[in-house]
Amino acid sequence: MRTGLRSSTTVVGVEHLIGVAEIAELLGITRQAVDKLTRTRGDFPAPAAVLTAGRIWEREAVEQRARETGRIK
């Protein structure tokens, strides 16, 4: 019997991970451009994980690479 209540899950400790949408916002480019950048540039950090929902990266690795390439300060 369903009661209409939804279970809730609290996710903690994931603020150090980012996906394509967050990288796009960080770099000021489209998600499509991020996809191309991550797939064609050998110097872009490897994903920390590949999930059904998509690839995720360590935020610090992406930010460091963006600073090194002048994409962010």
Secondary structure by P-SEA (a helix, b strand, c coil): ccccbbbbbbbccccccccaaaaaaaacccaaaaaaaaacccccccccccccccccccaaaaaaaaaaacccc
